[in-house]
């Protein structure tokens, strides 16, 4: 079982797809791998930006942010939940920026 970590790049454990069959199993597995790679790239860019601004990136996280997933349905629900959180978090920054203001933080 892998733990998905919010904002630090996702990892995808191919063992989660074992036992899944059907016409879309391989496509779903490949897409989840692509998403994990994309999230990892985003985490790297975030780490580089934090460093450029004089901060020190960390891999530490609160245990309540770790989500254990054991099947495809849980992966999908977890991803939807985390994407919704990200949108809620980013929206105030986008609204402020589009209005010509400064960061709300």
C-alpha positions as CSV (number, residue, x, y, z in Angstrom):
1,X,0.0,0.0,0.0
2,X,1.4,3.4,-0.9
3,X,0.5,6.7,0.7
4,X,-0.5,9.6,-1.4
5,X,1.0,12.8,-0.2
6,X,-0.8,16.1,-0.9
7,X,1.3,18.8,-2.6
8,X,4.5,16.7,-2.6
9,X,3.9,14.6,-5.7
10,X,2.0,11.4,-5.9
11,X,3.4,8.0,-6.2
12,X,1.5,5.2,-7.9
13,X,2.0,1.6,-6.8
14,X,1.3,-0.7,-9.8
15,X,0.4,-3.4,-7.3
16,X,-2.9,-1.6,-6.9
17,X,-3.9,-2.5,-10.4
18,X,-3.1,-6.2,-9.9
19,X,-6.3,-8.3,-10.2
20,X,-8.0,-5.6,-12.2
21,X,-9.0,-6.8,-15.6
22,X,-11.1,-5.6,-18.4
23,X,-10.8,-3.5,-21.5
24,X,-9.7,-0.4,-19.6
25,X,-7.4,-1.8,-16.9
26,X,-4.2,-1.1,-18.8
27,X,-5.3,2.3,-19.9
28,X,-6.3,3.3,-16.4
29,X,-3.0,2.0,-15.0
30,X,-1.1,4.0,-17.6
31,X,-3.1,7.2,-16.9
32,X,-2.5,6.9,-13.2
33,X,1.2,6.6,-13.8
34,X,1.1,9.7,-16.0
35,X,-0.7,11.6,-13.3
36,X,1.8,10.5,-10.7
37,X,4.7,11.7,-12.9
38,X,3.0,15.0,-13.5
39,X,2.4,15.6,-9.8
40,X,6.0,14.7,-9.1
41,X,7.1,17.3,-11.7
42,X,4.8,19.9,-10.0
43,X,6.4,19.1,-6.6
44,X,9.9,19.6,-8.1
45,X,8.9,23.0,-9.5
46,X,7.4,24.0,-6.1
47,X,10.5,22.9,-4.3
48,X,12.7,24.9,-6.7
49,X,10.5,28.0,-6.2
50,X,10.6,27.7,-2.5
51,X,14.4,27.5,-2.6
52,X,14.6,30.5,-5.0
53,X,12.6,32.6,-2.6
54,X,15.0,31.7,0.2
55,X,12.9,29.0,1.9
56,X,13.8,25.5,2.7
57,X,11.6,22.9,1.2
58,X,10.7,19.9,3.4
59,X,9.2,16.5,2.9
60,X,7.6,16.7,6.4
61,X,3.8,16.5,6.5
62,X,1.1,16.2,9.0
63,X,0.0,12.6,9.4
64,X,-3.6,13.7,8.8
65,X,-2.6,14.6,5.3
66,X,-1.6,11.1,4.4
67,X,-4.3,9.1,2.7
68,X,-4.0,5.3,2.6
69,X,-5.6,3.8,-0.5
70,X,-6.0,0.2,-1.4
71,X,-8.0,0.1,-4.5
72,X,-8.9,2.0,-7.7
73,X,-12.1,3.5,-6.3
74,X,-10.2,4.9,-3.2
75,X,-7.5,6.3,-5.5
76,X,-10.1,8.1,-7.6
77,X,-12.0,9.5,-4.6
78,X,-8.8,10.6,-3.0
79,X,-7.7,12.4,-6.1
80,X,-11.0,14.2,-6.5
81,X,-10.9,15.3,-2.9
82,X,-7.4,16.6,-3.1
83,X,-8.1,18.4,-6.4
84,X,-11.1,20.1,-4.8
85,X,-8.9,21.2,-1.9
86,X,-6.3,22.6,-4.2
87,X,-8.9,24.6,-6.1
88,X,-10.4,25.9,-2.9
89,X,-6.9,26.9,-1.7
90,X,-5.8,28.6,-5.0
91,X,-9.1,30.4,-5.9
92,X,-8.6,33.4,-3.5
93,X,-5.1,34.0,-5.1
94,X,-6.5,33.9,-8.6
95,X,-9.4,36.2,-7.7
96,X,-7.1,38.7,-6.1
97,X,-4.7,38.6,-9.0
98,X,-7.4,39.0,-11.6
99,X,-8.6,42.0,-9.7
100,X,-5.2,43.6,-9.8
101,X,-4.5,43.2,-6.1
102,X,-1.7,41.6,-4.2
103,X,-1.6,38.2,-2.6
104,X,-4.3,37.6,0.1
105,X,-1.6,36.1,2.3
